[in-house]
Amino acid sequence: MTGDREAAAERALVERLRRRDEVAFSTLVEALHPVLVRVARGHVQSWAVAEDVAQATWLGVLSGIDRFEGRSSLRTWIFRILVNTARTVRARESRSLSTCTAPARCHQLEDGEGVTTRSAPSVASPEERLLAAEMLAAIGAAVEALPQRQRTVIALRDLVGAGSSEVCQLLGVSAGSQRVLLHRARARVRETLLERANQASGEAA
């Protein structure tokens, strides 16, 4: 019954989007935009470009919603637009970087990149809030250091909450490859956090 209700709600949402309902579109953007940017960042050189990819994705949603046939979920369809857009931009970036001779004109990572888009949980004291923020920043930095395919898979699975079959469909990888990529990504993030914790313990001692 829950699945039927969800399917009915999605059909209603699609109809509202087709009528260009601004409230429906704004609500959808608010819910998905941060993770769209995060997934796009797995494909492109900087957060600024990832933001551009996400914006282009929403334009694609608006222009293509009348052709949406419901063969996949609306979310899967949106992320497929995102991934295809990001791949196109990445190919363009690769061509630009291969011919770039002036370093200042190539894409550079801005200071402060790599901090996760999730906000720190509410905690009791300033010290706990600082520790929570530092942990979130460490997780974000660990994810940013992953290879591109691992970064994309862990973002889709652990930030977006996509299922394994959905990720395989979006990225065009086998179930086995998806499991390996996710396992390696999670293991590397855990190792990085453990190293950080051990370092902090040593400094405290």
C-alpha positions, 0 to 999 in steps of 0.5 A: 500500500505504501508503494501505491501511495508513493506512486500516486503522489509521484504521478500527482507531482509530475502533473503539477510540474507539467502545469508549471506549478511553481510551488511544486517545482520550488519544493522539488528543487529545495529537496534535491538541489544540494545532492544534485550538486554533490553528485555533479561534483563527482564528475567535474573540476569544482563546486562552481561548475557542479552548481552550473551542472545542477542548474542546467539539470533543472532546466532540463527537467522543465524542458523535458517533463512533458516527455517523462514517461514514468519508466523510472522514478522521477528522481532516477530520471532527474539524476540521469539528466544530471549525470549525462549533463555532468559527463558532457561538461567533464568532456568539455573540461578535459578538452580545455585542460589539455590545451590550457597553457596558462594555469590561472585560466584553468579550473582551480579548486576554491579554498574551503571546498570539500565540506559536506553539504549536510548541516551539523546536528544540534548538540548541547555545547559549543565544544560539541558543536565544534567537534560535530562540525570538524567531523562533518568537514573531515567526512567531506574532505575524505569523500572529496579525496576519493577517485571520481567513480567512488565519489559518485557512487558513495554520494548517490548511495549515502547522500541521496539514498539511492538503491544499488539498482538505481545507481547501476542504472544511472551510471551504467555499471554492473551490480558487482562493480557498484558494490566494489566501488561503494565498499572501497569508498566507504572503507577509505572514508573510515580509514581516513576518519580513524587516522584523524581520530588517532592523530587527535588522540596522540595530540591530546596525550 
